[in-house]
């Protein structure tokens, strides 16, 4: 039907006898009728009617080619109008809700600018029979199809690499997102934009209002989690999310409030997160992790910010009350975030710990001085930790030990660290060992000191020691005939455990000497091989090992040998 030399026209009437949902490798279109023409420099879609998803898509439009030599900005205007009637999303894709929708849209442009305005709306009270998906369990389909679209409205413009959404509204039967936004510099090194968005879902609400560019911006954001259980149940209904959250559980509430000033290259941020009570379970066989009276605050810029955190965390019978204050920031404000180096100074760390594995009562951990940490992800994950001290205090009978370390480094796949442990009491061993010491007839007031100097990487370099600093052991015995209990000091002269390296080998030595609890001289040598970069060490073999005991009570020596 073409006029010679003037253009061409196409009419089509096509039928698809094997139509079906897209995710079942079918084309979800039953029929297509089209009337198209090209005349001169103008293309016209007089009519286009597609029967798909149990409904109809109708479209018409016109496009004209720009004159030769004209700039893109001078291109003639074009327009496409479309209307859909009664289209069932479940017939297009089986994971969508079987709720027929109607809608219309207009897309038009001139030069490089494109304007669009479109609406979709579900038919009130309508519901079609969705195709049976034999590849998905029947019990899973209701959840996957539960995201039922009620209406959608989008009106905006794309021009000069700026996307403007003058109006955006997406509403399902239990969630909504509405507002306006502008995004610019997409795909460039300096993206930016503004937004005024409000969103709500079961147990969750959020608002964002403001603008953010590379060097300027200001705004506020708020997220309120009022019912974590309802929000989690809603998230499980999203396709692809149900399996990942199958064993998860969450309960409680939390609130996040934030405001910013300045651009994203170095914004000034003030944010707070509060959770009166929030519990999370990640596995069905694990007790929930519960946060109580949790408060987290961030104030400052990417170059210099302060973070304060406090709250209580519990899991079963384990409990920790934490207080943390640190200052952090990146060291190169002009560098890209991915190439930046970061530093932090832990000003204060205090934790109160209760754990049945550590016995009854509350343990206290507290930092004595500020500790610096610096990291350079762009340099192979290089990490440096400054010198510091941690004081550990046990419950009654109260005792205190100090863990002090020198500068530690992780460079090029090698860890180097030094430090010392002073004032480690024997009673802490009793808490961990349970009844083993009592069964062996042992207790006492022995105090140990220790130290280490190690480098773990391409080679093994280890020098570590734990040795008696003061105190003695008490030996208890009961006469089998009379039942009389006796107690006598062990007369401990030496108790020293050392770990040293020799190339790719580690050697463990125990030296024990006492007047009434015998003498032990033992050592064990193991050979390792480095694997991979950074190196991981695999045990190859035991080379040598022996234990010599002399003149000690059998129970005491058996206890010591069991710990080797």
C-alpha positions in Angstrom: 0.0 0.0 0.0 2.8 2.5 -0.7 2.8 5.5 -3.0 5.9 5.3 -5.2 8.6 7.6 -3.9 6.4 9.2 -1.3 6.6 6.7 1.6 5.0 3.6 2.8 2.2 2.2 4.9 1.8 -0.9 7.0 -1.3 -2.6 8.2 -1.0 -5.7 10.4 -3.4 -8.2 12.0 -1.5 -10.8 14.0 -2.6 -13.6 16.3 -0.6 -15.5 19.0 -2.0 -18.9 19.8 0.6 -19.7 22.5 0.3 -16.5 24.6 1.4 -16.8 28.2 3.1 -15.0 31.1 6.6 -13.6 30.4 8.2 -15.6 33.3 7.0 -18.8 31.7 8.9 -18.0 28.5 5.8 -16.9 26.6 4.8 -13.6 25.0 1.8 -12.3 27.0 0.0 -10.9 23.8 -3.0 -12.6 22.2 -3.3 -10.4 19.1 -2.0 -7.2 17.5 -3.5 -4.9 15.0 -1.5 -1.9 13.6 -1.9 0.8 11.0 1.5 2.6 10.5 2.7 5.0 7.8 5.9 6.9 6.8 5.4 10.0 4.6 8.3 12.2 3.8 10.0 12.9 7.2 7.0 11.9 9.3 6.2 8.6 11.0 2.6 8.2 12.1 1.0 5.5 14.2 -2.7 5.9 13.3 -3.8 2.9 15.4 -2.1 0.2 17.4 -4.2 -2.2 19.4 -2.8 -5.1 21.4 -4.8 -7.7 23.2 -2.8 -8.7 26.2 -3.3 -9.9 29.7 -7.1 -10.2 29.2 -7.3 -6.5 28.3 -6.4 -4.0 25.6 -3.5 -1.6 24.9 -4.3 1.2 22.4 -1.7 3.7 21.1 -1.3 6.4 18.5 1.4 8.9 17.8 3.5 11.0 15.5 7.2 11.6 15.0 9.0 13.9 12.5 12.7 13.8 11.5 14.7 17.0 12.0 15.8 18.8 8.8 19.3 18.0 7.6 22.0 20.0 9.5 19.6 21.0 12.3 20.7 20.6 15.9 19.1 18.1 18.3 17.5 21.0 20.2 15.8 22.1 17.0 14.1 18.8 16.3 10.3 18.9 15.7 8.0 17.9 18.4 6.6 14.4 18.7 3.9 12.7 20.8 2.6 9.2 21.8 -0.7 8.6 23.5 -1.6 5.3 25.0 -4.5 3.7 26.9 -4.8 0.4 28.7 -8.1 -1.2 29.6 -8.6 -4.2 31.9 -5.1 -5.6 31.7 -4.4 -8.3 34.3 -0.8 -8.0 35.6 -0.9 -11.7 36.7 -1.2 -12.7 33.0 1.9 -10.7 32.2 3.9 -12.2 35.0 2.7 -14.9 37.5 4.2 -13.2 40.5 2.0 -10.1 40.1 -1.4 -9.6 41.6 -4.4 -10.7 39.6 -6.1 -7.3 39.7 -7.1 -5.8 36.3 -5.9 -2.2 35.8 -6.8 0.7 33.5 -4.7 3.7 32.6 -3.5 6.2 30.1 -0.3 8.1 29.4 1.1 10.8 27.1 4.7 11.1 26.2 5.8 14.0 24.1 9.1 15.6 23.2 10.8 18.5 21.5 14.5 18.5 20.8 16.3 16.6 23.7 13.4 17.2 26.2 10.8 14.6 27.0 7.6 15.2 28.9 5.5 12.4 30.3 2.3 12.0 32.2 0.7 8.7 33.1 -1.7 7.0 35.4 -2.7 3.5 36.3 -5.6 2.5 38.5 -6.9 -0.9 39.6 -10.6 -1.6 39.0 -12.5 -1.4 42.3 -13.6 -4.8 43.5 -12.3 -6.6 40.4 -10.2 -9.7 40.5 -9.5 -12.1 37.6 -8.4 -15.7 37.7 -4.6 -15.8 37.6 -2.9 -18.5 35.5 -1.7 -21.5 37.5 2.1 -21.4 37.9 3.1 -25.0 38.2 6.7 -24.1 39.0 5.8 -22.2 42.2 4.3 -23.9 45.3 0.6 -22.9 45.8 1.3 -21.7 49.4 3.9 -19.2 48.1 1.8 -17.6 45.4 -0.6 -15.6 47.7 2.5 -13.9 49.3 4.1 -13.1 46.0 0.9 -11.7 44.6 0.0 -9.8 47.7 1.5 -6.5 46.5 -1.7 -5.3 44.9 -1.3 -2.0 43.0 -4.2 0.4 43.6 -3.0 3.4 41.5 0.1 5.0 40.1 0.6 8.6 38.9 3.8 10.0 37.4 4.2 13.3 35.7 7.6 14.9 34.9 10.2 15.8 32.4 13.7 14.7 31.2 15.9 17.4 29.8 19.6 18.3 29.9 20.3 15.2 31.9 17.9 16.3 34.6 14.9 14.1 35.6 12.1 16.1 37.2 9.2 14.2 38.8 6.6 16.9 39.4 4.2 14.4 40.8 4.8 10.8 41.9 2.4 8.6 43.7 2.4 4.8 44.1 -0.3 3.2 46.2 -0.9 -0.4 47.0 -3.6 -1.7 49.3 -1.4 -1.2 52.4 1.5 1.0 51.4 2.1 4.4 49.7 4.8 6.6 48.3 4.1 10.1 47.2 5.9 13.4 46.5 8.1 15.1 44.0 11.8 14.9 43.2 14.5 16.2 40.8 17.6 14.2 39.9 20.5 15.7 38.0 24.0 14.7 36.9 22.9 11.0 36.6 25.8 8.9 35.4 28.4 11.7 36.2 30.8 12.2 39.0 28.7 14.9 40.6 25.1 13.7 40.9 22.6 15.7 42.9 19.0 16.5 43.4 16.1 17.4 45.7 13.2 15.5 47.1 10.0 15.9 49.0 8.9 12.3 49.6 6.6 10.6 52.1 6.3 6.9 52.3 4.3 4.5 54.5 4.0 0.7 54.9 2.7 -1.5 57.7 4.5 -0.6 60.9 6.7 1.9 59.0 6.7 5.6 58.0 9.4 7.8 56.4 9.8 11.3 55.1 12.6 13.0 53.2 12.6 16.7 52.4 15.6 18.7 51.1 18.3 18.9 48.5 21.8 17.4 48.2 24.5 18.2 45.6 28.2 17.8 45.6 29.0 21.0 47.5 25.7 22.3 48.7 22.4 21.1 50.2 20.2 21.0 53.3 17.3 18.9 54.4 15.7 16.5 56.9 14.8 12.9 57.0 12.8 10.8 59.5 12.0 7.1 59.7 9.6 5.7 62.3 9.4 1.9 62.8 6.3 1.5 65.0 5.9 -2.2 64.7 8.9 -4.3 63.4 6.8 -7.5 63.2 4.3 -5.9 60.8 7.0 -4.4 58.7 8.9 -7.7 58.4 5.7 -9.6 57.4 5.2 -7.0 54.7 8.7 -7.3 53.4 8.3 -11.1 53.2 5.6 -10.6 50.6 8.1 -9.0 48.1 9.3 -11.4 45.4 12.8 -12.6 46.0 12.8 -11.5 49.7 10.7 -14.2 51.3 13.5 -16.9 51.3 16.1 -14.5 52.7 13.8 -13.6 55.6 12.3 -17.0 56.1 14.0 -17.6 59.5 14.0 -13.9 60.6 11.8 -12.4 63.3 11.7 -8.8 64.6 9.6 -7.1 67.2 9.6 -3.6 68.7 10.1 0.0 67.5 12.8 2.5 66.6 13.0 6.1 65.3 15.7 7.6 63.1 15.9 11.4 62.7 18.5 13.3 60.7 19.2 16.7 59.2 22.1 17.7 57.0 23.7 20.9 55.8 26.1 21.2 52.9 27.0 18.9 50.0 27.5 15.1 49.9 31.3 15.6 49.5 31.5 16.7 53.2 28.0 17.2 54.7 27.4 18.3 58.2 25.1 15.6 59.7 23.1 15.5 62.9 21.4 12.2 63.3 19.9 10.1 66.2 18.6 6.6 66.4 16.5 5.5 69.4 15.1 2.1 70.1 13.2 1.7 73.4 12.9 -2.0 72.7 13.8 -3.9 69.5 14.5 -7.6 69.1 15.8 -9.4 66.0 16.1 -13.2 65.4 18.1 -14.4 62.4 17.8 -18.2 62.9 15.0 -20.3 64.3 17.3 -22.2 66.7 18.9 -19.0 68.1 17.5 -16.8 70.9 16.6 -13.3 69.8 19.1 -10.4 70.1 17.2 -7.6 72.0 18.2 -4.0 72.3 16.8 -1.9 75.1 17.0 1.8 75.6 19.4 2.0 72.6 20.6 5.5 71.7 23.0 6.3 68.8 23.9 9.8 67.9 26.1 11.2 65.0 27.2 14.8 64.9 29.7 16.4 62.5 31.0 16.1 59.0 32.8 13.3 57.0 36.0 15.0 58.0 35.3 15.3 61.7 32.3 13.6 63.5 31.4 12.4 66.9 29.5 9.2 67.5 27.9 8.4 70.9 26.2 5.1 71.6 24.6 3.6 74.7 22.1 0.9 75.5 21.6 -2.7 76.6 21.9 -5.8 74.4 20.7 -9.2 75.5 20.6 -12.7 74.0 19.2 -15.3 76.3 20.9 -15.1 79.6 23.8 -13.0 78.1 23.6 -9.3 78.7 25.9 -6.3 77.9 25.4 -2.6 78.8 27.5 -0.5 76.4 28.7 3.1 76.4 30.8 4.3 73.5 32.1 7.6 72.4 34.4 8.1 69.4 35.5 10.8 67.0 36.0 9.8 63.4 36.5 11.2 59.9 38.2 10.8 56.6 41.7 12.1 56.2 41.4 13.3 52.5 38.3 15.5 52.2 38.8 16.0 48.4 39.2 12.4 47.6 36.4 10.2 46.3 34.8 8.2 49.1 36.1 4.9 47.6 39.6 6.2 47.7 39.5 7.9 51.1 41.4 7.0 54.2 39.6 7.0 57.5 40.6 7.4 61.1 38.8 7.1 64.4 39.6 7.8 68.0 37.8 5.8 70.7 37.5 8.3 73.5 35.5 6.1 75.8 34.5 2.4 75.9 32.7 0.8 78.9 30.8 -2.4 79.0 29.1 -4.3 81.8 28.8 -8.0 80.9 26.8 -10.8 82.4 27.3 -14.3 80.9 26.6 -17.6 82.6 29.7 -19.0 80.9 31.7 -16.5 83.0 30.0 -17.3 86.3 27.6 -15.3 88.4 27.8 -11.5 88.6 28.7 -8.6 86.4 32.0 -8.0 84.6 33.2 -4.5 83.8 35.4 -3.6 80.9 36.7 0.0 80.6 39.2 1.7 78.4 41.9 3.7 80.2 43.0 6.0 77.4 41.9 7.1 73.9 42.8 4.6 71.1 43.2 5.6 67.5 42.3 3.5 64.5 43.1 4.3 60.9 42.1 2.4 57.7 42.8 2.8 54.0 40.5 0.5 52.0 42.0 1.7 48.8 45.5 0.5 49.9 44.6 -3.1 50.2 42.6 -2.7 53.4 45.5 -1.3 55.4 44.6 -0.9 59.1 46.6 0.7 62.0 45.5 0.6 65.7 47.2 2.8 68.3 48.4 1.7 71.7 45.8 1.4 74.4 44.8 -0.2 77.7 41.6 -2.1 78.8 40.8 -2.7 82.4 38.8 -5.8 83.2 37.2 -6.2 86.6 35.4 -9.3 87.8 32.5 -9.7 90.2 33.0 -10.8 93.8 35.5 -11.9 94.8 36.6 -8.8 92.9 39.8 -8.8 90.9 41.2 -6.6 88.2 43.5 -7.2 85.3 45.0 -4.9 82.7 45.3 -5.7 79.0 47.7 -3.3 77.3 48.8 -3.3 73.6 51.3 -1.4 71.5 50.7 -0.2 68.0 49.1 -2.9 65.8 49.2 -3.1 62.0 47.6 -5.0 59.2 49.6 -4.2 56.1 49.9 -6.2 52.9 48.3 -9.3 54.4 50.5 -9.3 57.5 49.4 -8.7 61.1 51.9 -7.4 63.7 51.0 -6.8 67.3 52.6 -6.5 70.7 51.2 -6.3 74.2 51.1 -7.4 77.8 48.6 -8.8 80.3 49.1 -8.0 84.0 47.2 -9.2 87.1 45.3 -12.2 85.7 44.0 -14.1 88.7 43.7 -17.8 89.0 40.1 -17.4 90.1 39.2 -16.4 86.5 40.5 -19.7 85.3 38.2 -21.4 87.8 35.2 -19.5 86.4 35.9 -20.8 82.9 37.1 -24.3 83.8 34.1 -24.9 86.0 34.6 -27.8 88.4 37.8 -29.1 86.9 40.0 -27.3 89.5 37.8 -28.2 92.4 37.7 -31.8 91.3 41.5 -31.7 91.2 41.6 -30.3 94.8 43.0 -27.0 93.7 42.4 -23.3 94.5 44.6 -20.4 95.4 45.6 -16.8 94.9 48.1 -17.2 92.0 48.3 -14.1 89.7 49.8 -14.3 86.2 51.4 -11.8 83.9 51.8 -12.3 80.2 53.2 -10.7 77.0 53.2 -11.2 73.3 55.1 -10.0 70.2 53.8 -11.5 67.0 53.9 -11.0 63.2 51.6 -13.3 61.2 51.9 -13.1 57.4 54.3 -14.6 55.0 56.3 -16.0 57.9 55.4 -16.9 61.5 57.0 -14.8 64.2 55.6 -15.4 67.7 57.0 -14.8 71.1 54.3 -15.1 73.8 54.5 -15.9 77.5 52.1 -16.4 80.5 53.9 -16.7 83.9 53.2 -16.7 87.6 53.8 -13.3 89.1 52.7 -13.9 92.7 50.6 -16.2 95.0 50.4 -19.9 95.6 48.2 -22.9 95.0 46.3 -24.6 97.8 46.0 -28.4 97.7 42.9 -30.0 99.3 42.6 -33.7 100.2 40.1 -35.8 102.2 41.3 -38.9 104.1 39.3 -41.8 102.8 39.2 -43.5 106.3 38.5 -40.6 108.6 36.9 -38.1 106.2 39.2 -35.4 107.6 40.0 -32.6 105.1 43.5 -31.1 104.9 44.8 -28.1 103.1 48.4 -27.4 102.3 50.3 -24.9 100.1 51.8 -26.2 96.9 54.9 -24.2 97.4 54.7 -23.0 93.8 58.1 -21.8 92.6 57.5 -21.5 88.8 54.6 -21.7 86.4 55.4 -20.6 82.9 53.8 -21.2 79.5 55.6 -20.0 76.4 54.8 -20.0 72.7 57.6 -19.3 70.2 58.0 -19.7 66.5 60.9 -21.1 64.4 60.3 -20.4 60.7 57.0 -22.2 59.9 56.9 -24.1 63.2 55.4 -23.3 66.6 56.7 -24.6 69.9 54.6 -24.7 73.1 56.5 -25.2 76.4 55.2 -25.6 80.0 57.6 -25.3 83.0 56.0 -26.1 86.3 57.9 -26.4 89.6 56.6 -26.6 93.1 57.5 -28.0 96.5 54.4 -30.2 97.0 52.6 -30.3 93.6 55.3 -31.8 91.6 57.3 -30.7 88.6 56.3 -30.7 84.9 58.5 -30.1 81.8 56.6 -30.3 78.6 56.8 -29.1 75.0 54.9 -29.6 71.7 56.1 -28.6 68.2 53.8 -28.1 65.2 54.7 -27.3 61.6 52.5 -25.1 59.4 52.4 -24.1 55.8 51.2 -20.8 54.3 48.4 -20.9 51.8 47.0 -18.1 49.7 47.5 -14.3 49.7 47.0 -13.0 52.4 48.5 -16.1 54.0 46.4 -18.6 55.8 48.2 -21.2 57.9 47.4 -24.9 57.7 48.7 -27.4 60.2 50.9 -30.0 58.4 52.1 -32.2 61.2 53.2 -32.6 64.8 57.0 -33.0 64.9 57.8 -33.6 68.5 56.1 -33.6 71.9 56.6 -34.9 75.4 55.4 -34.4 79.0 57.6 -35.3 82.0 56.1 -35.2 85.5 57.7 -35.7 88.9 56.7 -36.0 92.5 53.2 -34.5 92.3 49.8 -35.5 93.4 48.2 -37.5 90.7 45.0 -35.3 90.5 47.0 -32.1 90.2 49.4 -33.4 87.5 46.5 -34.9 85.6 44.7 -31.5 85.6 47.8 -29.7 84.3 48.5 -32.3 81.6 44.8 -32.1 80.4 45.3 -28.4 79.7 48.3 -29.0 77.4 
